């Protein structure tokens, strides 16, 4: 089962897994479910939604 996150606006995001050019692991969220999806949150990481608002936003 892939890792998903539903934000405060009820949009579903999927955690993708990949590697950089140097072979290091890379993770990102996308609303698209295609590609290589992560099945677990990487150790030492957590999901955090940064609220948008305040001056300048």
C-alpha positions in Angstrom: 0.0 0.0 0.0 1.6 3.3 -1.0 2.0 6.2 1.4 -0.6 8.9 0.9 -1.3 12.2 2.7 -4.6 14.0 2.5 -4.1 17.7 3.1 -6.4 20.2 4.8 -8.1 20.8 1.5 -8.9 17.1 1.1 -6.4 16.6 -1.8 -4.6 13.3 -1.8 -0.8 13.2 -2.3 1.3 10.1 -3.0 4.9 9.7 -1.7 7.3 8.8 -4.6 10.7 7.3 -4.2 13.7 7.6 -6.5 17.4 8.3 -6.6 19.5 11.3 -7.4 22.2 11.2 -10.1 24.7 10.3 -7.5 22.6 7.3 -6.3 21.3 8.9 -3.1 17.6 8.2 -2.2 15.1 11.0 -3.1 11.5 11.3 -1.9 8.7 13.7 -2.9 5.0 14.1 -2.9 2.8 14.4 -6.0 -0.9 14.3 -6.7 -0.2 11.8 -9.5 -0.1 8.1 -8.6 2.1 7.0 -11.5 5.8 6.0 -11.1 7.6 4.4 -8.2 5.6 4.9 -5.0 7.0 4.5 -1.5 5.3 1.9 0.7 6.7 3.4 3.9 7.8 6.7 5.3 11.7 6.7 5.3 13.3 6.4 8.7 14.0 9.8 10.2 11.4 11.5 8.1 7.8 12.7 8.9 5.0 14.2 6.9 4.5 17.9 7.7 2.1 20.3 5.9 3.4 23.8 6.0 0.4 26.2 6.2 0.3 29.0 3.7 -0.7 32.4 4.9 0.5 35.5 6.6 2.2 38.5 5.2 3.1 38.1 1.5 1.0 35.1 0.8 
